[in-house]
Amino acid sequence: MSTHQIPDRPHLHHHTAGPPTAPALLLGPSLGTSTALWDAVAPELSSAFRTVRWDLPGHGRSPAELVAPGATVAQLGALVLELADHLGIDRFHYAGVSLGGAVGLWLAVHHPERVDRLAVVCSSAHFGPPEPWHERAALVRASGTGAVADGAPGRWFTPGFLERGDGQLGHTLVDDLRNTDPQAYAACCDALAVLDLRPDLPSVTAPTLVLAGRDDPATPPAHAREIADAVPGARLTELAHTSHLAPAEQPAAVLAALRDHFAAPGPGRGMAVRREVLGDAHVDRAQARTTALTAGFQDFIARYAWGEIWTDPTLSRRDRSLVTLTALVAHHHLDELAMHVRAAVRNGLRPEEIGAVLLQCGVYVGVPAANAALAVAQRVLAEDGLDGLDGGLDGLDGGLDGPRGTDASA
């Protein structure tokens, strides 16, 4: 529990996920966005970390009064420390995009005792001369954030991203900008106008990863190279076909880089295997349903079942599917059986081989259990356009009226 004094005032709006005892990972946003910027990355990181996404003042659901004209990145960093204290977090990993990345650099410079590891994403230690920022602040104060929202996609994304199937998050982020409090947005522009951390970069002691989008017009790769060259031991990764909001545009690449940098334990590897065996759709649903009550179980499954058992090379995944199908039938876990029938197909089992496994279960587990399992398997295979199983066990109705399986959490 943190022993730092916590001011009696509102805090930054934040969203926490993951096991409460896991290492803390704070995720900072870009100017004009909200916690949604991390929607495609944070759920996976939450299997290994206690993630805390936060909104800038006046952005998302953070109070606008937390910032005033003439704001500085130091003031924003102080708000982040107050939030960490409020949550009882003394030390943390930190990853931030653009302004959120600059906040992370400030924290690493001025409060090295709080930052374990740092990732600076599409950001800079100096965002250029102050005049353009003062002009933008004046425009927004006079006309609202809608005055800069129309041009945001060109600064934030590569051409065509918003029209892609995965571009919906981009539209959400542009809407976030339109809904941002103009005075708070302008104050954040004031902070960027006066920021210059370049002289302080050699003092950063936290192991640092710098990510750059090769097609980023807002903070071009040269800004990232400047940070990486100055911070002792920093690593630089440039992401191809990526503009300014890399976590939204290239979430898989950002996730892989952050996992590696923050040295995610078992769940990182386990989550990848879990997706390979069960499919993205199931894992996405399970992650979306994770609550404070179930987060520990999700971590356990990712770390132990998928990070250790399913990765053990002693048995092939095909063999593990055979064992899993049998165990689920034996204990009448028909909900999870539906999921693992699909997994068995991914692991190379043909429908007739699945049928043979369930037939043998009829001998060693019991005819009623195998009959119900055949119903589930036949339905799943039919839904997926595969050849169904021919009938049920001898003397029964083929299992067509058995229970319908649903996605389970494992």
Secondary structure, 3 states (H helix, E strand, C coil): CCCCCCCCCCCCCEEEECCCCCCEEEEECCCCCCHHHHCCCHHHHCCCCEEEEECCCCCCCCCHHHCCCCCCHHHHHHHHHHHHHHCCCCCEEEEEECHHHHHHHHHHHHCCCCEEEEEEECCCCCCCCHHHHHHHHHHHHHHCCHHHHCCHHHHHCCCCHHHCCCCHHHHHHHHHHHHCCHHHHHHHHHHHHHCCCHHHHHHCCCCEEEEEECCCCCCCHHHHHHHHHHCCCCEEEEECCCCCCHHHHCHHHHHHHHHHHCCCCHHHHHHHHHHHHHCHHHHHHHHHCCCCCCHHHHHHHHHHHHHHHCCCCCCCHHHHHHHHHHHHHHCCCHHHHHHHHHHHHHCCCCHHHHHHHHHHHHHHCCHHHHHHHHHHHHHHHHHCCCCCCCCCCCCCCCCCCCCCCCCCCC
